[in-house]
Amino acid sequence: MSLPSKQEALAFFEYVIAERNRSPFPFRPEWEKEFRAHCFSVADIAAKIASQTPYLNSERAYLSGLLHDCGRIKDEKSENVFHGWTGYQLMKKQGWDEIGRISVTHCFLDKDFNPELYPQARQDILHCKDYISDIEYDDYDKLLQLADMMNDRGKNCSLQYRCRSLTERYPVQEEFLTTHFRCAENLRLYFEAKCDCDIYQLLNIRNE
């Protein structure tokens, strides 16, 4: 297993933001603020749930959460790329294969997703489809999927809130939304059984 140290991960996180801001498509100030808050929050959520689950390593969970969206180094819409695949390639180049895997898997709660529901960056989406068809999701994949769904732009939130927010920001089809929420809810119940606790209470989130 090859993972960065926390210091290396933090430095690389700053590198991602700096590179994006040097590109022709820099972060808007408010978007950068939300990106930072979201990544650090997802890292904290993943580490907290992992700490309650005896066989999971909270440091690995934190590092995976911090860098799960590193593919945002490019602007998806303007550059016609998908951040999951961009992140995978970026992490592989660093030799951090486990986090590269998370870059892809956190995007697809339904392993058997329909690529037609993702109209953007078709080639990247098909690469992701091929990649996940050759693996079985492990509990780190599932953990980061759940952690990502329980934070919206830096605010810890219920799964219902997160799904509502996604529909407001993206042209999400009903089929995608229904499946996404069902998978997320199943993940919550899965980890509640594993750590013998209420995830919403653990994270101090109102279920609304």
N, C-alpha and C positions, 0 to 999 in steps of 0.2 A: 504494500500500500504506500502511495506517495501523496502526502498532503503538505501544504505549506505550514510554516509556523504561524502563529497569530500575527507576529510582526510582519512577516512576508505577505500575509493575506491583507492586512491593513494597508500596506504600501501598494500592493497591486490594486486594491480598491480605489485608492487615490489616483493611480495611474490610469485606470479606466475612465474616471471622470475627466482627468486632464486631457486625455487623448480625444475623448468625445468633444470637449470644449475647444480643441485645436482644429477640429474637423469643420467642413463647410456647414455642418448641421449641429451646432452646439446645443447643450441643454438650455432651455429657458430657466431663469433663476428659480422660479417656483417649482419647476420640474426636477431640477437638481436637488432641491431641498427635500422634496417628496421621495426621490430615489434613495437618497442617503437614509432618510428615516425608515423607509420600507425595508431596506436591506439589513440595517442594524436590528430592526424589530423582529424580522423573520429569523435572524441569527439567535436572538434572545429567546424567542418562542421555541425554536427547535432545541436549543440547549436545555431549556427548562423542562420540556416534555421528556427529553432524553435522560435527564437527571432522575426522573421518576420511573424510568424503564430500565431495569437492572442490566440488561445486556447491551444497551446502547451507550456510546461514548459521547458525552456532552460537548467535548472540544471539537470532535469531528463534526458534530451536528452544527455547532456555531460557525465553524469555517465554511461549511457547505451553505449555510444560510446567508452568510455575509457575501459570498461570491456567486450565489445562484443566478443573479441577473446580470452578470458581467458582460453578457452579450449586448447589453444596452450601449456598449462602446460605439455601436453604429446605430443610426436612425433607421428603424425598420421601414417606415413608409417611404422616405426619400431614397433609400439605398436598396429597396426591395429585397430585404433580408429578414430572416426570422431570428430573434434574439437567442432562442434556445440552441439553434445550430451554430450561430456565431460564437456563443459562449463555450460550446463543446470544443470547437476548433481552437479557441484561445486557451482553454485550460489544457488541452492535449499538448499544445506547443510548450506550455510551462512544465509539462510532466505531471500535472495534477489530475490524473485520469478520473479519480472518484468524483471530483467536483465537476469535471467535464460531463460525466454521466448525469449528475444532478441538474446541470444546465438544461439538458434535454428532458429528463423525466419529470421535473417539477411542472412542466407545461402541459402534460398529458395525463390527467387523472384516469381517463379511460384508455387503457392500453390498446384497445381495438378501435381507436377513434377513426372517424371518416375524414380523410384528407379534404374532401369536397367542402367541409365546414370551415376550412381555412383558405380563403381565396388569395391571401397575400403570399408572396415568396414561395411559389409552388415547389420549386426544386428543393429548397431548404426543408420544407414540410415533408416532402417525400424522403429526404435523407433521414429525417427524424423517425419517420414511420419504419423505414428499413432498420434503423438502429434499435429501436425498442422491440421490434419483432424478434430480435435475436437474444433478448435478455428476459429475465424474470425480475419484476420489481422486488427489491428487498426492503427492509424496514427503514433504511435511510432514505430511499426514494419516496416511500410513503410518508415518512415524517416531514420531509421538506415540501411535499405536496400539501400536506395539511397546514404546516406553518405558513406557507405562502398564502393560503386561502384565508387565514385568520388575521391578516393584516392588510389594510387598505390605505395606501399612501402614508404610511407611518402610524396609522391608528389601528390598534388591535380591535377586532370586530367579530361579530357572529358570521357564520357562513351565509346566512340569509342576506346580511348587509353587504357582504363582499360580492355576492352574485348580483344584487341590485346595482351596485356601483359599476360592475363590469358591463351591464346592459346600458348604462348611461354613457359610458365612454367608448364602447366599441359596437360595431354592427353585429351583435351576437344573435345567432339563430336560436329559435325556441328549442330545437332538438339538442343543440350544444348545451344550452343553459340547464335544461332538465337533467341531462346526463352528468354534467359537471357538478351540480348540487348533490345529486344522489351519491356520486362517488366521494365527494367531500364529506358528506354526512356519514357514510360508511367508514371512512378513515377516522373520523372523530370517535365513533363507537369502538373501532378496532383498538385505538390507543387508550381509550378509557378502560377497556378490558385489560390491556397490557400493564398499565401503570396503576390500576385500581383507584382511579380518581376521576372527578368531573373536570374535563378539560377547560370548560368555561370558568369554573371556579378557580382552577389553577392559574389561569391567565387573567383573572379578575375582569371577565367580559360578561356583559349582559346579553343574554340570548334573545335577540329581538330582530 
